[in-house]
Amino acid sequence: GQNIDQPTEMTATEGAIVQINCTYQTSGFNGLFWYQQHAGEAPTFLSYNVLDGLEEKGRFSSFLSRSKGYSYLLLKELQMKDSASYLCAVTNNFNKFYFGSGTKLNVKP
Amino acid sequence: DGGITQSPKYLFRKEGQNVTLSCEQNLNHDAMYWYRQDPGQGLRLIYYSQIVNDFQKGDIAEGYSVSREKKESFPLTVTSAQKNPTAFYLCASQGGQGGDTQYFGPGTRLTVL
């Protein structure tokens, strides 16, 4: 089966750095995605990792360790608009996506 | 513009009625998916289709049905057998290759009165 865990909620200050962790157990791992979802809206793609290491994209970076079943999303220079839920999703060899419950990030002034 | 659309945005249904949610994409994607999201929860897979005229059950298929007669369209019917249908429904499409992201429609919020 699939099991994906993320913290339920986090709070950080504008301008700071925050790390959102995701651990997973899956068979036939074929990549890990991070999505951002504002309340009442659809998720939007942030990053994709399939090999171990860090992928950097502007203020957002994502890290993957396949041997540990672990990923994190790093958000730098936080802005108020970054207040949203962040979803971790794992795919398998059959192109099925398995989503975590999401981490609600609150950015305070 | 290429994209994925869902209609309607808000839908109200009386208990015991079937209702069909529309999902259309012009991205030429092979794979399409339906998810359900409850407040404060992640996405749970209802049905998915990797190719026209073929689809598979997801984790919570009971009380739902789908069809995939055209590549562009993947409608979802919420039947009266679904005991707790009030939720936010998201449709997604994907190119079908490993590593391709899913693109989501704007969602339909279904409320059963």
Interface residues (C-beta under 8 A of the other chain):
Chain A: N30 G31 F33 G40 E41 A42 P43 T44 F45 Y48 V50 L87 A89 T91 N93 N95 K96 F97 Y98 F99 G100 S101 G102 K104
Chain B: A31 Y33 Y35 G40 Q41 G42 L43 R44 L45 Y48 Q50 G58 F88 L90 Q94 G96 G98 G99 T101 Q102 Y103 F104 G105 P106 G107 R109
